[in-house]
Amino acid sequence: ARLLPAWRPSAAEGRGRRTAPAAKMAAAAAVVEQILVAERHKAEGNRHFGEGSWKKALGSYHKVFLYVNGLQMPPDRPSDSQAPSSGSQIPRERAEEVRALKKSTRLNMAACYLKLGEPQKCIDACTAALELGSSAKAHRRAIRSRRCNRSSEDSCRQS
């Protein structure tokens, strides 16, 4: 078996720089890793929520957005993929997953705010979730928060 010589970049390619396909693959892997870390933070928030630690849950849910907010959704049409993409573009096959992650995290944050007796923040989180897509749960929580806004905040905390 004949071994091929090790690849070395030419002077034109520059030493230590990646080729375009390798750089794109590395960027895509980094984006997928960011998504996975965000999913772990959401799971941690869900655990805190289940334990009744609303503020800790909110902290974990906020961390989700530290990882996914800078990511760009892929173009709606595959033909738009000819446009230059940044290294932070979500792979097309993960786009719906990220949208659902953002939406469910906003809904979970709304539930925390409701439990903490902060109806306006709950409404804001529901509004952000609805911007990502239709949700009966977001509408229900927003309505409940509006009722709490009109009555005492203590009654919201008890529910």
N, C-alpha and C positions, 0 to 999 in steps of 0.2 A: 504494500500500500504506500503510495507516494503522498507525502505531506506537502501541503501548500505553504509557501512562505507566509510569515505573519504580515498582515496588512499594515501599511504605514501611510499616513496622510501625505499627499504631495504638498509641495510648497504653496500651491494655489489654494489648497483646502485649509491650510493652516494647521499647526500642531495643536492637539488637544481639543479641537472643535469637532463636534459631531456633524455627520452628514445630515441633510434635510430629513430623510426618512427616519433615521435613528433619533433625531431630536423630536420629531413628531410622536414617535412611539414612546419615548421617555416622558414627554409632556402628557400624553394620554394616560400613561400609567400613573403619573402623579395626580391627575384629575380623579381617576378611579380610586386612588388611595384616599384623597380628600373626602370623597363620597362615603367610603367605608368608615372613616373616622367620624364623620357626621352621623352616620347610622348608629355607631357605638354610643355617641353622646345622647342620641334620642332614646336608645334602650336604657341608658343610665337614668335619664329623666323619667322614663316610664316606671323604673324600679322605685325611684324616690317618690313619685306620685302615689304608687301603690302603698308605700309606707306612710303616706300622709305628710311627707316633707315637701310642701308646696314650693317653698322658696328654693330649696335645693333642686327640685325638678325644673323650676324656671331657669336656674343657672345652667343646667345641662342643656335645656332646650335652646337657650341663647347661644351656646357653643356650637350647636348645629349650624347656625347661620354664619358663624365665623368661618366655617369651612365651605359652605355652598354659595354664599352671596356673591363672591367674586367670579364664580363660574358662569360661562356664557352658554346659553341654550344653542343647539345647532339650528341652522336655517330650516324654515318650514318645508321648503321644497328641496329635494336632493340636487336639483340643477343649480341651486344657489351655493352648493358646496365648492364651486369654482372660485368663489370669493376667498380672499385670504382669511384664514382663521387664526385666532390667537392660540397660545399654548394652554389657555384655560377653558377651552371649549369642551363641553360635555359630549361624550360619544353619543351618537344618535340612538343607539340601543339602550342607553341609560337615561335618556332625557325624561321620559314619562316617570320613571322611578324617582328621579330627583324632584320633579314637580310634585309628586305624591308625598315625598318626604317633607318638603317645605310646607305643603298644605296641612298634613296631619300634625306636624310640629306646631304650626300656628294654632290649630284647634286645641291641642294639648295645653298650649300656653294660655289660651282663653279659659280652659277649664281651671287652671291654676289661679288665674286672676279672679275668677268667679268664687273659688274656694277662699281666697284671701280677702274677699269683699272689696275688690277694685273693679267696679263695673265698667268704667270708661276704658280701662286698659283691656278688659275682656272684649268690649265692642271693637276696639282698634285691632286686636288680634283676629277677631272674626272677620272684620273687613279685609285684612291682609290675606286671610285664607280664601275668602270669596274672590279676590283678585286672581287667584290661581285656579279657580274653577268653582262650579256650583257645589253647594253643600247644605243639605237640610240641617245637619248638626250645627253648622256655623250660624244659620238663621235662628235656630232654637236658642242657642247660647246668647246671641245678640239680643233677642227679645227678652230673655230672662234677665239679662244685664240691664236693659232699659227699664224694666220693672223695678229692679233693685236700685237703680239710679233715682227713681221717684220716691222709693220708700227708704227706710233706714238701711245703712250698709250692714248692720248687725244681722238683719234678716237674711241677707245674701250668704253670709259666712256659715249660717246654720244649715243651709241646703246642701 
